[in-house]
Amino acid sequence: MSEAEHPGMPESNADAVAKQLVFTTIDFDGQGLVAAMRLLLSRAEELQALHQRTAAFDDRLLSGQVSDQMDANAELLDALYDTSCLKWFLSRAMKELAEHLGFDVYQKQQHVLAIEQITYTDQGGVESYRLAPRQTRRSFGGE
């Protein structure tokens, strides 16, 4: 779902930032992936903090501690739009990262014995995998 494909979605540079993030941090030793995931975790924690701030504001609003309606509206709108903006970035970055990792797996499947089946634990750890039977590759001429 790119921004251009869905006119109801916001116009932003999120896709460009996500692509830059993925292609400048992904590497062969895994450090770049860890760095990208830390950045995404940081944005997710920022989102969580916004939700907590909004909940605290709601409590103050309900208890009558906030008397200025204009301030209340501004705070609620900021929370709504800030969380939406963060969610949009996270969705674009995670999609880009998922596509990049998926393509990496696909490429490796072409050059080694392919993984036919994978079973994961409830926490996402690899429980087991089964390799596809060896297939002989035929030459282009059909020999």
C-alpha angles and dihedrals in degrees: 000000000000122000091248093053094055115047092192091064122088123267108238146136091252094114092050092047091047093050091048091048093051098043096045097045105037112093142154100266096053097243092111092052090051090050092050091048091049090053091050090047089052091053090047090051089049088054091049091051090052090053090049091048090050092050090051090049091050089054091051090047093051093046091053095247090126111064104163109087092197091056090046092051092046092050093048093047092048090052092048095049097038091053092046091051092049092047090050092053092046092050093050095045095046091048091051092047092048092050092048094049092044091052090049090054091046091052092050091049088061095057106039136035102300123241107242100185136010129192118198131197119242088264094052099258118140107260096176144332136199125212122224116252114267112271122200112231116229121221119248091255091060096249 
